[in-house]
């Protein structure tokens, strides 16, 4: 190991890719800590841990390959199961009250979905105009046993980029 390797402790070397399941971003926007959202159920991780995305609008995609295990008729939330991993995507805070306004469903409960496939399209501007917060929560409801969950830090994110992974 050379002087620069010791000084920078391997900086610039390729990072080892996570070996466990990965949860991909369902939306384009700004990734934020789930603890920072305005809904205490999500911020306090009552349903599970995860991340949040302040969306720019557009599709809400499946975060993993799996089965669409739940899909609210209003389109504001859906769940995907992939073996021992279960993930919920919740579009907005209290948006169930919109009764589907601002959400267009593109899949059906029970469908097999591929990570990145559009499940619902959310009009974030319409959600905001109606007085609701469009922040998208991505919550791990069930995680693989014996694995540690890791989360990507805050910043810009695109659909399909890893935001949660297990080691």
C-alpha positions as CSV (number, residue, x, y, z in Angstrom):
1,X,0.0,0.0,0.0
2,X,1.5,3.3,-1.1
3,X,1.6,6.6,0.8
4,X,-1.5,8.0,-1.0
5,X,-3.5,4.8,-0.4
6,X,-2.7,5.1,3.3
7,X,-3.6,8.8,3.4
8,X,-6.9,8.4,1.6
9,X,-7.7,4.9,2.8
10,X,-8.7,3.6,-0.6
11,X,-10.6,6.7,-1.8
12,X,-11.4,6.4,-5.4
13,X,-11.5,2.6,-5.3
14,X,-14.7,0.9,-6.5
15,X,-17.1,0.3,-3.6
16,X,-18.5,-3.2,-3.1
17,X,-22.1,-3.4,-4.3
18,X,-24.6,-4.5,-1.7
19,X,-25.4,-8.2,-1.8
20,X,-28.9,-8.2,-0.4
21,X,-32.2,-6.8,-1.8
22,X,-32.3,-3.2,-3.0
23,X,-35.3,-0.9,-2.9
24,X,-35.4,1.6,-5.7
25,X,-36.7,5.1,-5.8
26,X,-40.4,5.1,-7.0
27,X,-40.2,8.8,-7.9
28,X,-38.0,11.6,-9.2
29,X,-37.4,14.4,-6.7
30,X,-35.4,15.2,-3.5
31,X,-34.6,12.4,-1.1
32,X,-35.1,13.4,2.5
33,X,-35.0,11.6,5.9
34,X,-38.3,10.0,6.7
35,X,-38.0,11.5,10.2
36,X,-38.4,14.9,8.6
37,X,-41.9,14.4,7.1
38,X,-44.9,16.2,8.5
39,X,-46.9,13.0,9.3
40,X,-46.0,11.6,12.7
41,X,-47.1,8.0,11.7
42,X,-44.3,8.0,9.1
43,X,-41.8,10.3,10.9
44,X,-41.9,8.1,14.0
45,X,-41.6,5.0,11.9
46,X,-44.8,3.5,13.3
47,X,-45.3,1.4,10.2
48,X,-41.6,0.8,9.5
49,X,-38.4,2.5,8.5
50,X,-37.7,4.0,5.1
51,X,-37.1,7.2,3.2
52,X,-39.2,10.1,1.8
53,X,-39.0,11.9,-1.5
54,X,-40.3,15.4,-2.3
55,X,-41.5,14.6,-5.8
56,X,-41.4,16.7,-8.9
57,X,-44.5,14.7,-10.1
58,X,-45.0,12.0,-12.5
59,X,-45.0,8.2,-12.0
60,X,-44.9,6.4,-8.8
61,X,-43.0,3.2,-9.7
62,X,-42.7,-0.2,-8.2
63,X,-39.6,-0.1,-5.9
64,X,-38.8,-3.8,-6.2
65,X,-39.7,-6.7,-8.5
66,X,-42.6,-8.5,-6.9
67,X,-46.4,-8.7,-6.6
68,X,-48.6,-5.7,-6.1
69,X,-50.0,-6.9,-2.8
70,X,-52.1,-3.8,-2.0
71,X,-53.4,-0.9,-4.1
72,X,-55.8,1.6,-2.7
73,X,-58.6,2.5,-5.1
74,X,-57.7,6.2,-4.6
75,X,-54.2,5.4,-6.0
76,X,-52.5,7.2,-3.1
77,X,-50.7,4.1,-1.7
78,X,-49.6,0.6,-2.8
79,X,-47.5,-2.2,-1.5
80,X,-45.2,-4.6,-3.2
81,X,-44.1,-8.0,-1.8
82,X,-40.9,-9.7,-3.0
83,X,-40.3,-12.8,-1.0
84,X,-39.4,-11.8,2.6
85,X,-39.4,-8.1,1.6
86,X,-42.5,-6.0,1.7
87,X,-42.4,-2.3,0.7
88,X,-45.2,0.4,0.8
89,X,-45.2,3.5,-1.3
90,X,-47.5,6.3,0.0
91,X,-48.0,9.3,-2.2
92,X,-48.5,12.4,-0.1
93,X,-49.7,13.1,3.4
94,X,-53.5,12.7,4.1
95,X,-54.0,12.3,0.3
96,X,-56.6,9.6,0.9
97,X,-58.9,12.5,1.5
98,X,-58.5,13.6,-2.1
99,X,-60.5,10.4,-3.1
100,X,-58.3,9.8,-6.1
101,X,-58.0,13.3,-7.4
102,X,-54.4,13.8,-8.6
103,X,-53.8,10.1,-8.9
104,X,-54.1,7.8,-12.0
105,X,-53.8,4.1,-11.4
106,X,-51.9,2.1,-14.0
107,X,-51.9,-1.4,-12.5
108,X,-54.1,-3.7,-10.5
109,X,-53.7,-5.4,-7.1
110,X,-52.3,-8.8,-7.7
111,X,-50.2,-7.8,-10.7
112,X,-46.6,-8.9,-11.0
113,X,-44.6,-5.7,-11.3
114,X,-41.0,-5.0,-12.2
115,X,-38.9,-2.4,-10.3
116,X,-39.3,0.9,-12.1
117,X,-42.7,0.0,-13.6
118,X,-45.3,2.7,-13.2
119,X,-48.0,1.7,-10.8
120,X,-49.7,5.1,-10.3
121,X,-49.1,8.6,-11.8
122,X,-49.4,11.4,-9.2
123,X,-49.9,15.0,-10.2
124,X,-47.9,16.6,-7.5
125,X,-49.0,20.1,-8.6
126,X,-52.7,19.1,-8.2
127,X,-52.0,17.6,-4.8
128,X,-50.3,20.8,-3.7
129,X,-53.1,23.0,-5.2
130,X,-55.6,21.0,-3.1
131,X,-53.6,21.9,0.0
132,X,-51.8,18.6,0.6
133,X,-48.2,17.7,0.9
134,X,-47.1,15.4,-2.0
135,X,-44.1,13.9,-0.2
136,X,-43.8,10.2,-1.1
137,X,-42.9,7.8,1.7
138,X,-41.1,4.5,0.9
139,X,-41.5,2.3,4.0
140,X,-40.1,-1.2,4.5
141,X,-43.0,-3.1,6.2
142,X,-41.1,-6.5,6.3
143,X,-37.4,-6.9,5.9
144,X,-35.2,-10.0,5.2
145,X,-34.3,-11.7,8.5
146,X,-30.7,-11.3,9.7
147,X,-29.9,-8.4,7.3
148,X,-29.1,-4.8,8.2
149,X,-31.0,-2.0,6.4
150,X,-29.0,0.9,4.9
151,X,-30.4,4.1,3.4
152,X,-29.0,6.5,0.9
153,X,-28.4,10.1,2.2
154,X,-30.4,13.1,1.2
155,X,-30.2,14.7,-2.2
156,X,-31.6,14.5,-5.8
157,X,-32.9,11.1,-6.8
158,X,-34.4,9.6,-10.0
159,X,-36.9,6.7,-10.4
160,X,-34.9,3.4,-10.3
161,X,-32.0,4.6,-8.2
162,X,-31.3,2.5,-5.1
163,X,-32.4,4.3,-1.9
164,X,-32.5,1.4,0.6
165,X,-30.5,-1.8,0.6
166,X,-29.8,-4.8,2.9
167,X,-26.5,-6.2,3.9
